[in-house]
Amino acid sequence: MSGLPNPLELLFGKSWRKAVLLSVLFFASTFIFTMLQSLKDGIVVMAMGAEALPFLTTLGSLPASLAFFGFYRTVLVPRVPPQHLFYATAAPFLAFYTLFAVLLYPLAPHLHHPAWLAGLPQLLPQGLRALAAVLQQPLYSLFYVVADLYGPVMISLASWTVADEVCSMEEAGLLYPRLGLLANLGLAGSGGFIAAVHRAVGPGGMGAVLQVLVLAMLVTAGLINPTAAALASSVVGFSVAYRMWEYSFKAQNPE
């Protein structure tokens, strides 16, 4: 039995233990990302119509992403210890999604459509009337923008930063293409889970779907945090701290 090849080693080489941790990280991140994509589009389309999506993306998601990346580089990286940077990035997102599911979404019908914006649709040309819906329903608009940020921030930035820090150049050439393929399993798994939740809840139960999916996000995040901790502590150690300090120093002293 001892002579049997390790299938993980055949797939990932000698770095298979590191690859398993990174696979869990990317699978969980894309699992959450797919649930958020479904929720943000579903809530906005039901409340405002699909014509509101371009306004939210252009006027909300784009400026918010630029602002967040500036905040990440100038505030988080210099001030947060490297071993806590991933958690400091993820925690505000998860906290907001929880707050929205538990409190803001149930209260939204009572807070939206303020009287002083009631006449706005009539003042705008036909092509801009969806913008009025975006302004009249700010909680849904805010959820769309924050949910849209999760992919660029937690996958493109935070998760790949962890991977860059723990992998050598040689390991990256072997592992990264395989990690990208395995991350797609999170998309497929999340899609099946979302469909099952919708079938169980039935039509007209968006509030219940939202709460179930956010609970699933928190459970999935329970996999991400110890995985990131294991990568940061057992694999990287001092080198991560040094590289993040070096990045911080260069960001503050570009010359």
HELIX and SHEET records of a PDB file:
HELIX    1   1 PRO A    7  PHE A   12  1                                   6    
HELIX    2   2 GLY A   13  SER A   15  5                                   3    
HELIX    3   3 TRP A   16  MET A   48  1                                  33    
HELIX    4   4 ALA A   50  ALA A   52  5                                   3    
HELIX    5   5 LEU A   53  LEU A   56  1                                   4    
HELIX    6   6 THR A   57  SER A   61  3                                   5    
HELIX    7   7 LEU A   62  PHE A   71  1                                  10    
HELIX    8   8 TYR A   72  LEU A   76  3                                   5    
HELIX    9   9 VAL A   77  ARG A   79  1                                   3    
HELIX   10  10 PRO A   82  LEU A   99  1                                  18    
HELIX   11  11 PHE A  100  LEU A  104  3                                   5    
HELIX   12  12 TYR A  105  LEU A  111  1                                   7    
HELIX   13  13 ALA A  115  LEU A  117  5                                   3    
HELIX   14  14 LEU A  120  LEU A  123  1                                   4    
HELIX   15  15 GLN A  126  LEU A  128  5                                   3    
HELIX   16  16 ARG A  129  GLN A  136  1                                   8    
HELIX   17  17 PRO A  138  TYR A  150  1                                  13    
HELIX   18  18 GLY A  151  SER A  159  3                                   9    
HELIX   19  19 TRP A  160  VAL A  166  1                                   7    
HELIX   20  20 MET A  169  VAL A  201  1                                  33    
HELIX   21  21 MET A  206  ALA A  230  1                                  25    
HELIX   22  22 LEU A  231  VAL A  236  3                                   6    
HELIX   23  23 PHE A  238  GLN A  252  1                                  15    
END                                                                             
